[in-house]
Amino acid sequence: MPGEIGDALLLKHVLSLSTLYPNAVNPRFGTFVARSLEGLANIGESEGGWRVSVVNPIGLPPVAFGRYRALSELEPLTREGGVTVHRPHFTLIPKIGARRNASAIAKAVLPLVEQIHAEQPIDLIDAQFFFPDGPAAAMLAKHFDLPLSIKARGSDISLWGEHGFAREQIMEAAERATGLLAVSEALKRDMVAMGMPNDKIAVHYTGLDRDRFRPLGHTQLRSQLGQQLGFALPANAPLLVCVGALIERKGQGIAITALPLLPEARLVLVGKGDDKGRLEQLARDLEVAERVHFAGSVDHDVMPLILSAADAMVLPTVSEGLANAWVESIACGTPVITTDVGGARELIHNDIAGRLIERTPDAVVEAVQALLAAPPHPQEVAASAERFSWENHAAELAEHYQRLVSG
């Protein structure tokens, strides 16, 4: 509509580069990034809103085979939640090409960004993940001589920061950036320890859909959920859920190994990933396969049902920034059992919200038994997540961007 176009032209324009973004092939991949930028796009002009253009680069090998074939067929331009999303392709060399991904992304998307900039001038370049997004965005910001914001989320610092080539690219991008964001105070400390300036980094906690993620309790919840997911969830059996990509560092194997010492307990694994085969074999070897359920990626409306039905969310992870799964579980009234990493202490600061444990099966067993023996009231658990909302998150992001373009 002409009025909408006129309104958009009055808004400042941020171009956000994000390899983490949901799509039709992977609808749960990076949903927190989508909610963040959609929230920003939905702020009105009088409240300091922004026009948001997302460039979601899709990495494809020279021959798009297997799972890459569907990715190659994604629409190159869509409108999603008030955000314009572009999905250009860049050449990806699986497993061995990480060193060149940032430059490959920047080179591939530059003509598109020039076109976007010509249609409505961009005021700020943004990266939603520090590697490879941050270095790629830094190249674009240098080319267009624009302010740059980069957000750190956890593994982009803790994992990629351990690789010399990635650390070098990360630090160069941080130096080029006008401002940086971290999802927790703990992650900010890690960034400062790497050598990034403390005064350049702001803490920006995740958001939360408070209408969706809240305690949902009724007597038939597990029965209905079991029918929907295709496996039995007895009402009188302890129910544990683990939300995260099926990769070794998330620790699903530790949760499975704890099951022999938790009689009757069921474990639902939400997520998909390369570790699935190993986890299935581990469950068979431990003779608990009938109590481990692989739910795969689930619809966003189903996630609150799973979390509300569970007695605890178990995530014995190696590293996190401040996991969205922690926040969503607690908001649903379900305590979290996780390791003392990242921003866990900023959320789980008492025994009502959950337990911080060592990364061992015995520690999982002990924490689960303690919660089952004295379960906290769901509403008391949910109170620990009261400060999280996408509205607050979007307002803080808008203020951060405004500081960068005003400075």
C-alpha positions as CSV (number, residue, x, y, z in Angstrom):
1,M,0.0,0.0,0.0
2,P,1.3,3.6,-0.8
3,G,0.8,4.6,2.9
4,E,2.8,1.7,4.1
5,I,5.6,2.5,1.7
6,G,5.7,6.1,2.8
7,D,5.8,5.0,6.5
8,A,8.6,2.6,5.7
9,L,10.7,5.3,4.1
10,L,10.4,7.4,7.3
11,L,12.0,4.6,9.3
12,K,15.7,4.1,9.7
13,H,16.8,1.0,7.8
14,V,18.8,-1.9,9.3
15,L,20.2,-4.7,7.1
16,S,20.6,-7.8,9.3
17,L,22.9,-10.6,8.0
18,S,22.0,-13.9,9.7
19,T,22.9,-17.4,8.7
20,L,20.7,-18.4,11.7
21,Y,17.1,-17.9,10.4
22,P,14.1,-20.3,10.0
23,N,12.9,-21.3,6.6
24,A,10.5,-23.8,5.0
25,V,13.1,-26.6,5.2
26,N,14.3,-25.9,8.8
27,P,11.4,-24.0,10.4
28,R,12.9,-24.2,13.9
29,F,16.4,-23.0,12.9
30,G,17.1,-19.7,14.6
31,T,13.5,-18.9,15.4
32,F,14.8,-16.6,18.2
33,V,16.5,-14.4,15.6
34,A,13.3,-14.2,13.6
35,R,11.2,-13.2,16.7
36,S,13.8,-10.6,17.6
37,L,13.8,-8.9,14.2
38,E,10.1,-9.2,13.8
39,G,9.6,-7.5,17.1
40,L,11.9,-4.7,16.0
41,A,10.0,-4.4,12.7
42,N,6.7,-4.1,14.5
43,I,7.7,-1.1,16.6
44,G,6.0,2.0,15.3
45,E,7.9,5.0,14.0
46,S,6.9,7.1,17.1
47,E,8.4,4.4,19.4
48,G,11.7,4.4,17.5
49,G,10.9,1.6,15.0
50,W,13.1,0.4,12.2
51,R,12.6,-1.0,8.7
52,V,14.2,-4.4,8.8
53,S,15.7,-6.2,5.8
54,V,17.2,-9.7,6.5
55,V,19.8,-11.3,4.3
56,N,19.8,-15.0,5.2
57,P,22.6,-16.6,3.2
58,I,22.1,-20.2,2.2
59,G,25.3,-22.2,1.9
60,L,25.2,-24.8,-0.8
61,P,28.0,-27.1,-2.0
62,P,29.0,-27.0,-5.7
63,V,26.5,-29.9,-6.2
64,A,23.3,-29.5,-4.2
65,F,22.7,-33.1,-3.1
66,G,20.8,-34.7,-0.2
67,R,19.5,-32.2,2.3
68,Y,21.0,-29.3,0.3
69,R,18.7,-29.9,-2.6
70,A,15.6,-28.6,-0.7
71,L,17.6,-25.6,0.6
72,S,18.5,-24.7,-3.0
73,E,14.8,-24.5,-3.9
74,L,13.8,-22.0,-1.2
75,E,12.2,-18.8,-2.4
76,P,14.9,-16.0,-2.8
77,L,12.6,-13.3,-1.5
78,T,9.7,-13.5,1.1
79,R,7.9,-11.4,3.5
80,E,7.7,-12.9,7.0
81,G,6.3,-11.3,10.1
82,G,6.8,-7.8,8.8
83,V,10.3,-8.5,7.7
84,T,11.7,-8.7,4.2
85,V,13.8,-11.8,3.9
86,H,16.3,-12.4,1.1
87,R,17.9,-15.8,0.7
88,P,20.9,-15.6,-1.7
89,H,23.2,-18.6,-2.1
90,F,26.9,-18.8,-1.4
91,T,29.3,-21.7,-2.1
92,L,29.8,-23.9,0.9
93,I,32.5,-26.6,1.2
94,P,31.0,-28.8,4.0
95,K,33.1,-29.6,7.0
96,I,36.4,-28.0,5.6
97,G,35.4,-24.7,4.3
98,A,34.8,-22.7,7.5
99,R,37.9,-20.6,7.0
100,R,36.5,-19.0,3.8
101,N,32.8,-18.8,4.7
102,A,32.8,-15.2,5.8
103,S,34.4,-13.9,2.7
104,A,32.3,-16.2,0.5
105,I,29.1,-14.8,2.1
106,A,30.2,-11.2,1.7
107,K,31.2,-11.7,-1.9
108,A,27.9,-13.5,-2.7
109,V,25.6,-11.0,-1.1
110,L,27.3,-7.8,-2.0
111,P,25.3,-7.2,-5.3
112,L,22.0,-7.9,-3.4
113,V,23.0,-5.5,-0.6
114,E,23.9,-2.8,-3.2
115,Q,20.4,-3.2,-4.7
116,I,18.7,-3.0,-1.3
117,H,20.8,0.1,-0.5
118,A,19.8,1.8,-3.7
119,E,16.1,1.2,-3.1
120,Q,16.3,2.6,0.4
121,P,19.5,3.7,2.0
122,I,20.7,1.4,4.8
123,D,21.6,3.1,8.0
124,L,23.1,0.2,9.9
125,I,24.6,-3.2,9.1
126,D,23.9,-5.9,11.7
127,A,25.1,-9.5,12.3
128,Q,23.1,-11.9,14.4
129,F,25.9,-14.4,15.1
130,F,29.6,-13.7,15.5
131,F,30.9,-16.3,13.1
132,P,30.8,-16.3,10.1
133,D,28.1,-13.6,10.1
134,G,30.2,-11.0,12.0
135,P,33.3,-10.9,9.7
136,A,31.0,-11.0,6.6
137,A,29.0,-8.1,7.9
138,A,32.2,-6.2,8.8
139,M,33.2,-6.5,5.1
140,L,29.9,-5.1,4.0
141,A,30.0,-2.3,6.6
142,K,33.4,-1.3,5.4
143,H,32.3,-1.3,1.8
144,F,29.3,0.9,2.5
145,D,31.0,3.0,5.3
146,L,28.2,2.2,7.7
147,P,27.9,1.6,11.4
148,L,28.1,-2.1,12.4
149,S,26.5,-4.1,15.2
150,I,27.4,-7.7,16.0
151,K,25.7,-10.0,18.4
152,A,27.4,-12.9,20.3
153,R,25.2,-15.8,21.3
154,G,27.5,-18.4,22.9
155,S,29.1,-21.1,20.6
156,D,30.2,-18.4,18.2
157,I,32.6,-17.3,21.0
158,S,33.2,-20.4,23.0
159,L,33.5,-22.8,20.1
160,W,34.7,-20.8,17.1
161,G,36.9,-18.6,19.4
162,E,39.0,-21.7,20.0
163,H,39.9,-21.9,16.2
164,G,42.8,-19.6,15.4
165,F,41.6,-18.6,12.0
166,A,38.0,-17.9,13.3
167,R,39.3,-16.0,16.4
168,E,41.4,-13.8,14.1
169,Q,38.4,-13.0,11.9
170,I,36.1,-12.5,15.0
171,M,38.6,-10.0,16.6
172,E,39.0,-8.0,13.4
173,A,35.2,-7.8,13.1
174,A,34.9,-6.7,16.7
175,E,37.4,-4.0,16.1
176,R,35.5,-2.8,13.1
177,A,32.1,-2.9,14.9
178,T,30.5,0.3,16.3
179,G,28.8,-1.7,19.0
180,L,28.5,-5.3,20.2
181,L,25.8,-7.3,22.0
182,A,26.1,-10.4,24.2
183,V,23.2,-12.6,25.4
184,S,24.4,-12.7,29.0
185,E,26.8,-11.1,31.4
186,A,28.9,-14.2,31.4
187,L,29.3,-14.1,27.7
188,K,30.3,-10.5,27.9
189,R,33.0,-11.4,30.3
190,D,34.3,-14.1,27.9
191,M,34.3,-11.5,25.1
192,V,36.3,-9.1,27.2
193,A,38.7,-11.9,28.1
194,M,39.3,-12.4,24.4
195,G,40.3,-8.8,24.1
196,M,37.1,-7.0,23.1
197,P,36.6,-3.6,24.7
198,N,34.2,-3.8,27.7
199,D,32.6,-0.4,26.9
200,K,31.7,-1.5,23.4
201,I,29.6,-4.5,24.6
202,A,26.0,-4.3,25.9
203,V,24.1,-7.2,27.4
204,H,20.9,-8.0,25.5
205,Y,18.9,-10.9,26.9
206,T,16.6,-13.1,24.8
207,G,12.9,-12.4,24.4
208,L,9.9,-14.7,25.1
209,D,6.4,-15.1,23.7
210,R,4.7,-14.8,27.1
211,D,1.2,-15.7,25.6
212,R,2.6,-19.0,24.3
213,F,5.2,-20.0,26.9
214,R,3.4,-20.2,30.3
215,P,2.4,-23.1,32.6
216,L,-0.2,-25.3,30.8
217,G,-1.7,-27.8,33.2
218,H,-4.5,-30.2,32.8
219,T,-5.0,-33.9,33.5
220,Q,-5.0,-35.1,29.9
221,L,-2.0,-33.1,28.7
222,R,0.4,-36.0,28.5
223,S,-2.1,-38.3,26.9
224,Q,-3.0,-35.8,24.2
225,L,0.6,-34.9,23.7
226,G,1.6,-38.5,23.4
227,Q,-1.0,-39.0,20.7
228,Q,0.2,-36.0,18.8
229,L,3.9,-37.1,19.0
230,G,3.2,-40.7,18.4
231,F,4.5,-42.3,21.6
232,A,3.1,-43.0,25.0
233,L,3.7,-40.5,27.9
234,P,2.2,-42.1,31.0
235,A,0.7,-39.7,33.4
236,N,2.3,-41.3,36.5
237,A,5.9,-41.6,35.1
238,P,8.6,-39.0,35.5
239,L,9.0,-37.0,32.3
240,L,12.2,-35.3,31.2
241,V,12.7,-33.3,28.1
242,C,15.9,-32.2,26.4
243,V,15.6,-29.3,23.9
244,G,18.5,-28.7,21.5
245,A,20.3,-29.8,18.4
246,L,21.3,-33.4,18.5
247,I,25.0,-32.8,18.7
248,E,27.4,-34.2,21.2
249,R,28.2,-31.0,23.1
250,K,24.5,-30.6,24.1
251,G,24.8,-33.6,26.3
252,Q,21.8,-35.7,25.3
253,G,24.0,-38.8,25.7
254,I,24.6,-37.9,29.4
255,A,20.8,-37.7,29.9
256,I,20.2,-41.1,28.3
257,T,23.0,-42.6,30.4
258,A,21.2,-41.4,33.5
259,L,18.0,-43.3,32.7
260,P,18.9,-46.7,34.1
261,L,19.1,-45.1,37.5
262,L,15.8,-43.3,37.0
263,P,13.3,-46.2,36.8
264,E,10.2,-45.5,34.7
265,A,11.4,-42.1,33.6
266,R,10.7,-41.1,30.0
267,L,13.1,-38.8,28.1
268,V,11.8,-36.7,25.1
269,L,14.6,-35.3,22.9
270,V,13.4,-32.3,20.9
271,G,15.6,-31.4,18.0
272,K,17.5,-33.0,15.2
273,G,21.1,-33.4,14.2
274,D,24.0,-35.6,13.2
275,D,24.2,-37.3,16.6
276,K,20.8,-39.0,16.4
277,G,22.2,-42.4,15.3
278,R,24.7,-42.6,18.1
279,L,22.1,-41.6,20.6
280,E,19.7,-44.3,19.4
281,Q,22.4,-46.9,19.6
282,L,23.3,-45.7,23.1
283,A,19.7,-46.1,24.3
284,R,19.6,-49.6,22.9
285,D,22.9,-50.5,24.5
286,L,21.6,-49.3,27.9
287,E,18.3,-51.1,27.3
288,V,16.3,-47.9,27.7
289,A,15.3,-47.4,24.1
290,E,11.6,-47.8,24.9
291,R,11.9,-44.8,27.3
292,V,13.7,-42.5,25.0
293,H,11.6,-40.6,22.4
294,F,13.0,-38.7,19.5
295,A,10.5,-35.9,18.7
296,G,12.6,-34.2,16.0
297,S,11.8,-30.6,15.3
298,V,8.3,-29.6,16.6
299,D,6.0,-26.8,15.8
300,H,6.4,-23.8,17.9
301,D,2.9,-24.2,19.3
302,V,3.7,-27.8,20.5
303,M,6.8,-26.8,22.4
304,P,5.0,-25.2,25.3
305,L,2.9,-28.4,25.7
306,I,6.0,-30.5,25.9
307,L,7.7,-28.3,28.4
308,S,4.6,-27.9,30.5
309,A,4.0,-31.6,30.6
310,A,7.6,-32.4,31.8
311,D,8.9,-32.6,35.3
312,A,12.2,-31.1,34.3
313,M,14.2,-29.9,31.3
314,V,17.6,-31.6,31.2
315,L,20.5,-30.0,29.1
316,P,24.0,-31.1,30.3
317,T,25.6,-28.8,27.7
318,V,29.2,-27.9,27.2
319,S,28.6,-24.3,26.5
320,E,25.8,-21.8,26.0
321,G,25.3,-18.0,26.0
322,L,21.9,-17.9,27.6
323,A,19.9,-20.8,26.0
324,N,16.4,-19.9,24.8
325,A,15.4,-23.4,25.8
326,W,16.2,-22.6,29.5
327,V,14.0,-19.5,29.4
328,E,11.1,-21.2,27.6
329,S,11.1,-24.1,30.0
330,I,11.1,-22.0,33.1
331,A,8.4,-19.8,31.7
332,C,6.3,-22.9,31.3
333,G,6.8,-23.7,35.0
334,T,9.3,-26.5,34.4
335,P,12.6,-26.3,36.3
336,V,15.9,-26.7,34.3
337,I,18.8,-29.0,35.1
338,T,21.8,-27.8,33.3
339,T,25.5,-27.1,33.7
340,D,27.0,-24.0,35.2
341,V,28.0,-22.5,31.9
342,G,27.3,-19.2,30.2
343,G,24.5,-17.2,31.7
344,A,22.9,-20.1,33.5
345,R,23.4,-18.4,36.9
346,E,21.7,-15.3,35.6
347,L,18.5,-17.3,35.2
348,I,18.8,-20.3,37.5
349,H,19.7,-18.5,40.8
350,N,17.7,-20.7,43.2
351,D,16.4,-24.3,43.6
352,I,12.9,-23.3,42.3
353,A,14.2,-22.4,38.8
354,G,16.3,-25.6,38.7
355,R,19.7,-27.1,39.4
356,L,23.2,-26.3,38.1
357,I,25.2,-29.6,38.0
358,E,28.4,-31.3,36.9
359,R,28.3,-32.7,33.4
360,T,27.9,-36.4,34.5
361,P,25.0,-38.9,34.5
362,D,25.2,-39.2,38.3
363,A,24.7,-35.5,38.7
364,V,21.7,-35.6,36.4
365,V,20.2,-38.5,38.5
366,E,20.7,-36.6,41.7
367,A,19.1,-33.4,40.5
368,V,16.1,-35.2,38.9
369,Q,15.5,-37.2,42.1
370,A,15.7,-34.0,44.2
371,L,13.1,-32.2,42.0
372,L,10.8,-35.2,41.9
373,A,11.0,-35.4,45.7
374,A,10.1,-31.8,46.2
375,P,8.6,-30.4,43.0
376,P,8.3,-26.6,42.9
377,H,5.0,-25.0,42.0
378,P,4.9,-24.2,38.3
379,Q,3.8,-20.6,38.9
380,E,6.8,-20.1,41.2
381,V,9.1,-21.5,38.6
382,A,7.6,-19.3,35.9
383,A,8.2,-16.2,38.0
384,S,11.9,-16.5,37.3
385,A,11.3,-15.6,33.7
386,E,9.1,-12.6,34.3
387,R,11.6,-10.1,32.9
388,F,11.7,-11.8,29.5
389,S,9.4,-10.6,26.6
390,W,9.9,-9.9,22.9
391,E,8.4,-6.5,23.5
392,N,11.2,-5.5,26.0
393,H,13.8,-7.2,23.8
394,A,12.7,-5.3,20.7
395,A,12.7,-1.9,22.5
396,E,16.2,-2.5,23.8
397,L,17.4,-3.5,20.4
398,A,15.9,-0.4,18.8
399,E,17.7,1.8,21.5
400,H,21.0,0.0,20.8
401,Y,20.8,0.6,17.1
402,Q,19.8,4.2,17.6
403,R,22.8,4.8,19.8
404,L,25.1,3.4,17.1
405,V,23.7,5.6,14.3
406,S,23.6,8.7,16.5
407,G,27.1,8.3,17.8
